[in-house]
């Protein structure tokens, strides 16, 4: 049966000689896998651009309940990014939040709410002119609430871990902040908050594991 849905590309893997399997978080069905044939050829090099991580898609898809892999009938990008890949800070943050998404966002029970949040957040990052360096911190706090494990108060994040007073005060400010908030923060303090949030996710998200993109983010943001 055909359905029209928006979605965010999480990742893709090569399949066969010219095809891919792309994982897309959709507003209708949550995380879905789709096989896309013939996109890894010279003549189709523009088509594979649609399936790069974090691309925002309008799709018409085939859906069969309990099927591991479905197919896409029609697809187009509904928000081509203007700055996300031109700004090195935004690119590093995008890589980091894509890894967070891949590790944690699998829920289907409120897929539309999650999808709406991710779409709004990615467009906000693309358009942001101030406060870029803190975007990933606010994103993690907001996402954790949708995933069902916090973070409404500082003590929910800190738990039994050590955090100095400056880190706790910054967390309190970030918890109530929107993406455009211009919050002065030293690189050292930003790292402390990020490490605390990663540990917080590790405590609550199943099989969270190591964050591979952290070092890139540290190198870019300082």
VENURZI-V293234 format. One record per residue. N is the residue number from 1. OMEGA is omega in whole degrees, -180 to 180 (none if undefined). Layout:
BEGIN
((N & OMEGA) (N & OMEGA))
END
This chain:
BEGIN
((1 & -178) (2 & 178) (3 & 174) (4 & -177) (5 & 169) (6 & 178) (7 & 177) (8 & 177) (9 & 176) (10 & -178) (11 & 169) (12 & 177) (13 & 179) (14 & 179) (15 & -178) (16 & -176) (17 & -172) (18 & -173) (19 & 175) (20 & 165) (21 & -176) (22 & 177) (23 & -176) (24 & 173) (25 & -175) (26 & -180) (27 & -179) (28 & -168) (29 & -176) (30 & -175) (31 & -177) (32 & 174) (33 & 180) (34 & 173) (35 & 179) (36 & -175) (37 & 168) (38 & -179) (39 & -179) (40 & 176) (41 & -180) (42 & -177) (43 & -177) (44 & -174) (45 & 178) (46 & -178) (47 & -177) (48 & 177) (49 & 179) (50 & -173) (51 & 174) (52 & -179) (53 & 177) (54 & 174) (55 & -178) (56 & -169) (57 & 160) (58 & -174) (59 & 163) (60 & -171) (61 & 168) (62 & 180) (63 & 172) (64 & -179) (65 & 179) (66 & 176) (67 & 180) (68 & -178) (69 & 175) (70 & -180) (71 & 179) (72 & 178) (73 & -180) (74 & 180) (75 & 172) (76 & 177) (77 & -178) (78 & 174) (79 & 174) (80 & -178) (81 & -179) (82 & -175) (83 & -169) (84 & -178) (85 & 176) (86 & -179) (87 & -174) (88 & 178) (89 & 180) (90 & 179) (91 & 180) (92 & 178) (93 & 178) (94 & 178) (95 & -179) (96 & -177) (97 & 174) (98 & 177) (99 & 176) (100 & -179) (101 & -179) (102 & -179) (103 & -168) (104 & -170) (105 & 179) (106 & -174) (107 & 178) (108 & -173) (109 & 174) (110 & -175) (111 & -177) (112 & 179) (113 & 178) (114 & -180) (115 & 178) (116 & 180) (117 & -178) (118 & 179) (119 & -180) (120 & -178) (121 & -179) (122 & 177) (123 & 177) (124 & 178) (125 & 179) (126 & -175) (127 & -173) (128 & 177) (129 & 177) (130 & 178) (131 & -177) (132 & -173) (133 & -178) (134 & -174) (135 & -175) (136 & 179) (137 & 179) (138 & 177) (139 & -179) (140 & 179) (141 & 180) (142 & -178) (143 & -178) (144 & 179) (145 & 178) (146 & 179) (147 & 172) (148 & -180) (149 & 174) (150 & -39) (151 & -179) (152 & -179) (153 & -177) (154 & -175) (155 & 176) (156 & -180) (157 & -174) (158 & -178) (159 & 180) (160 & -177) (161 & 177) (162 & 172) (163 & -180) (164 & -173) (165 & 180) (166 & 179) (167 & 179) (168 & 179) (169 & 178) (170 & 177) (171 & 180) (172 & 179) (173 & -179) (174 & -178) (175 & -178) (176 & -174) (177 & 172) (178 & -174) (179 & -175) (180 & -178) (181 & 179) (182 & -174) (183 & 178) (184 & -179) (185 & 177) (186 & 178) (187 & 180) (188 & 180) (189 & 179) (190 & 178) (191 & 180) (192 & 179) (193 & -180) (194 & -180) (195 & 178) (196 & 180) (197 & 177) (198 & 177) (199 & 177) (200 & 177) (201 & 180) (202 & 179) (203 & -171) (204 & -178) (205 & -179) (206 & 176) (207 & -176) (208 & 175) (209 & -177) (210 & 176) (211 & -175) (212 & -175) (213 & -177) (214 & -176) (215 & 177) (216 & -180) (217 & 178) (218 & -179) (219 & -176) (220 & -176) (221 & 179) (222 & none))
END
